[in-house]
Amino acid sequence: MNINKVYRAVEDWTSGLLIVGGLSLMLFGVVMRYVFNKPLYFADELSVYLIIWGALLGTVAALRENAHIRVDLVYRLLPDRWKWLLNAFANLVGILFSLFLLVYGIKGIFLDRHSVYQLNLSSIGMGIKLWKVYLILPVIGLMFLVRFTARFIRSVRGLPETEDEAEHEGAESEWRL
């Protein structure tokens, strides 16, 4: 099996399962509280963590599919050379942002003397160690780094930003023949 397909599946399934799990837990908590009058003390806090993790992982999948909202009115008017430079620059900025998330996420969680790990901070409701909650920052930093690096390499080579766009363009050119 192709490593890219496995990585895509991990992105999609993990983000989807976390969001669905968080929403299901939230619904279960509401039913237990208002129907059975037996509130679950952990449901609200844990569901928020699951939904946030799922949404953040979903942003990586959206980047892969080139599905983020953008304003491209001026971009469409640019000549191809400028589009190429702008794509390379945007992906380079994305790489720097990813490195920032990765490096400062690790530093803020573990290495700084005032980090949540060093201070042994826990959440108020469930007592979860906050370093576990914040671990999503370096994780998505690493995942963004993989995606932005692939996009940067593709843009420098003059290829479409995503593999799906490349397949789509290939299908269009075959259709035109």
C-alpha positions as CSV (number, residue, x, y, z in Angstrom):
1,M,0.0,0.0,0.0
2,N,1.2,3.5,-0.9
3,I,2.5,5.5,2.1
4,N,0.6,8.6,0.9
5,K,-2.7,6.7,0.9
6,V,-2.0,5.5,4.4
7,Y,-1.1,9.1,5.5
8,R,-4.3,10.5,3.9
9,A,-6.4,7.8,5.6
10,V,-4.9,8.7,9.0
11,E,-5.6,12.4,8.5
12,D,-9.2,11.8,7.3
13,W,-10.2,9.1,9.8
14,T,-8.5,10.6,12.8
15,S,-10.1,14.0,12.3
16,G,-13.5,12.6,11.4
17,L,-13.5,10.1,14.4
18,L,-12.5,12.8,16.8
19,I,-15.2,15.2,15.7
20,V,-17.9,12.6,15.6
21,G,-16.7,11.2,19.0
22,G,-16.7,14.7,20.5
23,L,-20.2,15.5,19.2
24,S,-21.6,12.1,20.2
25,L,-20.1,12.5,23.7
26,M,-21.7,16.0,23.9
27,L,-25.1,14.7,22.9
28,F,-24.8,11.8,25.4
29,G,-23.9,14.3,28.1
30,V,-26.9,16.4,27.3
31,V,-29.3,13.4,27.3
32,M,-27.8,12.2,30.6
33,R,-28.2,15.6,32.2
34,Y,-31.7,16.6,31.0
35,V,-33.4,13.3,30.5
36,F,-32.0,11.1,33.2
37,N,-30.9,13.9,35.6
38,K,-27.5,12.2,35.9
39,P,-24.9,14.7,34.5
40,L,-21.6,13.3,33.4
41,Y,-18.9,15.5,34.9
42,F,-16.4,14.7,32.2
43,A,-18.5,15.0,29.0
44,D,-18.3,18.7,28.4
45,E,-14.6,19.0,28.9
46,L,-13.6,15.9,27.0
47,S,-15.9,16.6,24.1
48,V,-14.4,20.1,23.6
49,Y,-10.9,18.6,23.5
50,L,-12.0,16.0,21.0
51,I,-13.7,18.5,18.7
52,I,-10.8,20.9,18.8
53,W,-8.3,18.2,18.0
54,G,-10.5,16.9,15.2
55,A,-10.9,20.4,13.7
56,L,-7.2,21.1,13.8
57,L,-6.4,17.8,12.2
58,G,-9.1,18.6,9.6
59,T,-7.3,21.7,8.6
60,V,-4.4,19.6,7.5
61,A,-6.7,17.5,5.4
62,A,-8.2,20.7,4.0
63,L,-4.8,21.9,3.0
64,R,-4.1,18.6,1.3
65,E,-7.3,19.0,-0.8
66,N,-6.6,22.8,-1.4
67,A,-10.0,23.4,0.2
68,H,-9.2,26.4,2.5
69,I,-11.2,29.6,1.8
70,R,-9.2,32.1,-0.2
71,V,-9.7,35.3,-2.2
72,D,-8.1,34.7,-5.6
73,L,-9.5,37.6,-7.7
74,V,-6.1,39.3,-8.2
75,Y,-4.3,35.9,-8.3
76,R,-6.3,34.9,-11.4
77,L,-5.3,38.0,-13.2
78,L,-1.5,37.4,-12.7
79,P,0.7,35.9,-15.4
80,D,1.8,32.3,-14.9
81,R,5.3,33.4,-13.8
82,W,3.9,35.5,-11.0
83,K,1.5,32.8,-9.9
84,W,4.4,30.4,-9.7
85,L,6.4,32.8,-7.5
86,L,3.4,33.6,-5.3
87,N,2.6,29.9,-4.8
88,A,6.2,29.2,-3.9
89,F,6.3,32.1,-1.5
90,A,2.9,31.2,0.1
91,N,4.1,27.6,0.7
92,L,7.4,28.8,2.1
93,V,5.5,31.0,4.6
94,G,3.4,27.9,5.4
95,I,6.6,25.9,6.0
96,L,7.9,28.6,8.4
97,F,4.5,28.6,10.2
98,S,4.6,24.9,10.5
99,L,8.1,25.0,12.0
100,F,6.9,27.7,14.4
101,L,4.1,25.4,15.6
102,L,6.4,22.4,15.9
103,V,9.3,24.1,17.6
104,Y,7.4,26.5,19.9
105,G,4.8,23.8,20.6
106,I,7.4,21.5,21.9
107,K,9.2,24.3,23.7
108,G,6.0,25.6,25.3
109,I,4.8,22.2,26.4
110,F,8.0,20.6,27.6
111,L,11.2,22.7,27.4
112,D,10.4,26.1,28.9
113,R,10.8,26.4,32.7
114,H,7.2,27.7,32.8
115,S,5.8,25.0,30.5
116,V,2.7,23.1,31.3
117,Y,4.8,19.9,31.7
118,Q,7.3,21.5,34.1
119,L,4.5,23.2,36.2
120,N,2.6,19.9,36.2
121,L,-0.7,21.7,35.2
122,S,-3.9,19.8,35.0
123,S,-7.4,20.7,33.8
124,I,-9.9,21.8,36.4
125,G,-12.7,19.4,35.5
126,M,-11.1,16.0,34.7
127,G,-7.6,16.6,36.0
128,I,-6.1,15.8,32.6
129,K,-2.5,16.8,32.3
130,L,-2.6,19.8,30.1
131,W,0.6,18.8,28.2
132,K,-1.4,16.0,26.7
133,V,-4.1,18.4,25.6
134,Y,-1.6,20.9,24.1
135,L,0.3,18.1,22.3
136,I,-1.9,18.8,19.3
137,L,0.2,21.9,18.5
138,P,3.5,20.2,17.6
139,V,1.5,17.3,16.0
140,I,-0.3,19.5,13.6
141,G,2.9,21.5,13.1
142,L,4.6,18.4,11.9
143,M,1.6,17.4,9.7
144,F,1.4,20.9,8.2
145,L,5.2,20.7,7.6
146,V,4.7,17.5,5.6
147,R,1.9,19.0,3.5
148,F,3.5,22.4,2.9
149,T,6.8,20.9,2.0
150,A,5.1,18.7,-0.6
151,R,3.2,21.7,-1.9
152,F,6.4,23.7,-2.1
153,I,8.2,21.0,-4.0
154,R,5.3,20.6,-6.4
155,S,5.0,24.4,-7.0
156,V,8.8,24.8,-7.6
157,R,8.6,22.0,-10.1
158,G,5.7,23.7,-11.8
159,L,3.2,20.9,-10.9
160,P,-0.3,21.5,-9.6
161,E,-0.4,22.1,-5.8
162,T,-2.2,18.8,-5.1
163,E,-2.1,15.4,-6.6
164,D,-5.9,15.5,-7.1
165,E,-5.5,18.6,-9.2
166,A,-2.8,16.8,-11.3
167,E,-5.2,13.9,-11.8
168,H,-8.0,16.3,-12.7
169,E,-5.8,18.2,-15.2
170,G,-4.7,14.9,-16.7
171,A,-8.3,13.8,-17.2
172,E,-9.2,17.2,-18.7
173,S,-6.3,17.0,-21.2
174,E,-7.4,13.4,-22.2
175,W,-10.9,14.7,-22.6
176,R,-9.8,17.5,-24.9
177,L,-7.9,15.1,-27.2
